[in-house]
Amino acid sequence: MSEEIKRNEKGEIEVLGHSPWPGYRKAFYVAFTLGIIYLSLAFSGLLSGGGH
């Protein structure tokens, strides 16, 4: 891991343009969708179980 840190003329660190691990976008969308479904079920009262 001897990657050299690139800096622009302002001295800010530039992010190296490498592609992330394959399938990251699909995994993000799946996790995001499951989170939305979970939150919608929780706020609708189906997951409360206590009857509050």
C-alpha positions as CSV (number, residue, x, y, z in Angstrom):
1,M,0.0,0.0,0.0
2,S,2.6,2.5,-1.0
3,E,0.2,4.8,-2.8
4,E,1.5,8.3,-3.2
5,I,-0.8,11.1,-2.0
6,K,-1.7,13.5,-4.8
7,R,-2.2,17.1,-4.0
8,N,-3.6,19.9,-6.2
9,E,-2.2,23.4,-6.5
10,K,-4.1,24.5,-3.3
11,G,-2.5,21.6,-1.4
12,E,-5.7,19.7,-1.1
13,I,-5.5,15.9,-1.3
14,E,-7.0,14.5,-4.5
15,V,-8.9,11.2,-4.3
16,L,-7.4,8.5,-6.5
17,G,-9.8,7.5,-9.3
18,H,-10.0,3.8,-8.9
19,S,-13.1,1.8,-9.3
20,P,-14.7,0.4,-6.1
21,W,-15.4,-3.3,-5.5
22,P,-17.8,-4.8,-8.0
23,G,-21.4,-4.9,-7.1
24,Y,-21.3,-2.0,-4.6
25,R,-24.0,0.0,-6.3
26,K,-26.5,-3.0,-6.3
27,A,-25.6,-3.7,-2.6
28,F,-26.3,0.0,-1.8
29,Y,-29.6,0.0,-3.5
30,V,-30.7,-3.3,-1.8
31,A,-29.7,-2.0,1.6
32,F,-31.4,1.3,1.0
33,T,-34.6,-0.3,-0.1
34,L,-34.6,-2.7,2.8
35,G,-34.1,0.2,5.2
36,I,-37.0,2.1,3.7
37,I,-39.2,-0.9,3.9
38,Y,-38.2,-1.5,7.5
39,L,-38.8,2.1,8.5
40,S,-42.2,2.2,6.8
41,L,-43.3,-1.0,8.6
42,A,-42.0,0.3,11.9
43,F,-43.8,3.7,11.6
44,S,-47.0,2.0,10.4
45,G,-47.2,0.1,13.6
46,L,-46.8,-3.4,12.2
47,L,-43.5,-4.0,14.0
48,S,-44.4,-2.4,17.3
49,G,-45.9,-5.5,18.9
50,G,-46.6,-3.6,22.2
51,G,-49.8,-1.9,21.1
52,H,-48.7,1.5,22.3
